Structure formats: structure tokens, C-alpha cells
Amino acid sequence: MTEQEKRYFEGKKKGFEGEVFFDQVVTEPLECEGLVINDLLLKFNNTYFQIDTTIIFKDTIKLFDVKNFQGEYYYEEGRFYAINGSERDDPLVQLERCVSHFRQLLYSLGYKGTIEAYVVHVNPEFTLFQVPRTYPIIFPSQLNSLRKKLNNNQLKLNDWHRRLADKLISLHIVESPYDLSPAYDFDSLRKGNNCGRCQSFSITLNDRILTCNNCGHQETVESAILRGIGEIKLLFPEMKITVNVVYEWCGGVWSKWVIRNVLKKHFKATGYGKWCFYE
């Protein structure tokens, strides 16, 4: 990938990790009457908008836009800046646009209740200066308090709320128009075993145990082969899993006999001889 592509995908990865952390701390432990919907991508009036977390309660719908920013930022004259003085896209402006589209969509579905929306910062190394108290922002130190407040909502839901949740899920757009995945094919990708933790290709094999020379992570040969198979299935879902394909993907490090034994142990063989593949 180009440097620009690397920065883009590192940002996407960091954002995803922030959303997972928010779920683990706030929404997954919820014990209240609320329907949680994650990662909705919707369209209304030819405009796409995305909501990280939606929670439907009896009398209100709460939206959370999760940010995993790191470093120091500040507000000045209503604008959002990094500490070095460079202006950045204001998450609150993005949130306001999202809420506007979402409100219109809900109105078209017959919902006329209250909508509350917040920007949630989850990174403990994030600092924001000069922020007005009225801004709908939740900081890392407030996540536990947020979970407790949500759990206080014990009003019972009814079938209408569940139908609304099902309708929103049905409207979710699976293939994002903003998808910027780089083009790739099997032959162009680097082959070989890499570390399951840091993805380094600097690996040492000793007594059927792989040790990463970069971070020290250890993994068995069987686990590494299964992880490689998972990568093939993720990147090339239409490709048949064969001994030769796995052998090439793993860089020819393991013998085909070892790979075949792993495949037989964990997958079902279909066909015979050179036409044999595993499912």
C-alpha cells in the first residue's frame, strides 16, 4: 500500500478498536430494557450516514459516535483543533448531521420520540481543552458512569420497539460506498508465516513452536497453519482450500504432509487426488 493508504487503514483499524472497547465496557454488560444495534450504515434522501452504536429505549433513542483519538485537542471559537494548531474535522458537526438525517428517517417510519446523541472518546490518552460543559461529549473517565446510567432505564419495551429495531437493521447497507479497499490478488501478496500478534515476518521455528523475533509471541505450527487458512478464506472467499494453496500461502515452510494432516483434522475433504479440496 502507499503511505496514504497505510495511514487511512491504520485510522480505520484504530477506530474499529475503539468501537470494540466501547462495546466491551458499556453496551455488552448492559442489564436494562434496551435494544443495542452496532454499526448502522443508512441512507435517507440520497445521503449516507453511519451510527456506531444505537440503543432503543422505551421513551428515547440514544446514539453514540465513538472516537479513539489520541493526544491533545482543544476548542476555540467553536472550532476543533489539534494541539499543534491544525484545524480538524469537528466530531460534533459530524454528529449533528447524522442526527438530522436519522431523525428524518425515523419520522418517515412513524417514530416521533426523543433522540439523544453523544460523541464518546474512549482513549485514556486523549485530552480535550476548552470544551463547553453543554457539549454532548463523554470522556474515558465517564464510561463506567455512562453504563450505570443506561442500566437505570428499566421501562419495558414492546413489540413496536422491536419492529423498529428490525426495520433499521433491514435498512442497513452492507457494502459501503466509501469502501477504499486496495486492489489485490493472490500472486501479488507476500507469502510466508507472520506473527499472529504484530504481523512481523521475522519468525524463528524451534521444536514446532514459532517465536516472533520482534515481539516474542509464540504459536504452534498447527495454529499458524489454521490462521493462514483463515486469511485465505477472508481475502479470497471463492478460492478452494487445497494443500497446494495453503503450502504456497505459508511460503513453503511446512511440508505438504504436515499441512494435509492439519486440513484433515479440522476440515472435511471433498474430491480425490489433485481435485481434492477442504471445507
Secondary structure, DSSP 8 states (H G I E B T S, - for coil): --HHHHHHHHHHHHHHHHHHHHIIIIITT--SS-EEEEEEEEEETTEEEEEEEEEE-SSEEEEEEEE---EEEEEETTEEEETTS-B---HHHHHHHHHHHHHHHHHHTT--SEEEEEEEE--TTEEEES--TTS-EE-GGGHHHHHHHHHT------HHHHHHHHHHHHH--SS-TT-------GGGS--S---TTT--S-EEEETTEEEETTT--EEEHHHHHHHHHHHHHHH-TTS-B-HHHHHHHTTT-S-HHHHHHHHHHHS-EES-GGG-EE-
